Amino acid sequence: MELKIIYEDKHIICIEKPQGIPSQSDKTNDEDLMTLATKYIGQKTENPYLGLIHRLDRPVGGIIVYAKNEFANKELSKQVQLRQTQKEYITVICGRPESESGLIEDYLKKLKTINMSKVTTKDDKLGKLASLSYKVIETVETEEYGWLSLLRIKLLTGRHHQIRVQLSNANMPIWGDNKYNKVFVKKKGWTQIALWSYKFGFRHPKTKEYMEFSCMPENIYPFKLFESILQQ
């Protein structure tokens, strides 16, 4: 697979992650983005270093940034921990939301044995606060799936499967999600979830300058139903 590099300097490398490829190596031993990026850097320098700052779930595509040295890794990891980075997604959900925008807050508990999360209560010791805001960009009617809506999501916390769980719980399930969208859980065959990390902002570990990178999905259903507005 050829890497689609958006930006690179001595400290960081920003790559567009395709849907379906892991951010880092996992138990499947499938080809992963971090290994490919390390090999790429290794073509230009000895003892290549690559640090994982944040990750995207395997089905999710979009912007991902890696650190190219320990200093950058430490500085950027600190920003992530202090929630000083800006991460935004676009997603296509089934249906038409009642409100054009809103803030969703829940307590989520990770179910490790089945690799899922569920909404729980504030009193649950295993529950962690999850917060995101959304805005409806456009809605279209389709013959097969009825109404589909394009949403912009701003992630305010980083929990396991957070966007997928919270939107499903708010009756806005993501198209193609075979874990949290009841329509697709029942479907035979595999579909690619319509969730894309299109923007990531942070302060450069060395210069401290604020940087922001973005990319949009190209010719991917159902995003291409909204192609005209995504190209603006």
Protein Blocks (a to p, Z undefined) as FASTA:
>chain_A
ZZddfbdcfkbccddddehiafbdcfkopacfklmmmmmmmmmoghiacddfbdcdfklg
cjddddfbfklmmmmmmmmmnopaccddddddedjdfbfbdcddddddddfknopadddd
fklmkbccdddddddfbdcddfklopadddddddfbdcehklmmmmmmnopacehiaklm
mklmmpgcjdddddddfbdcdddfklopacddddddehiafklmmmmmmmZZ
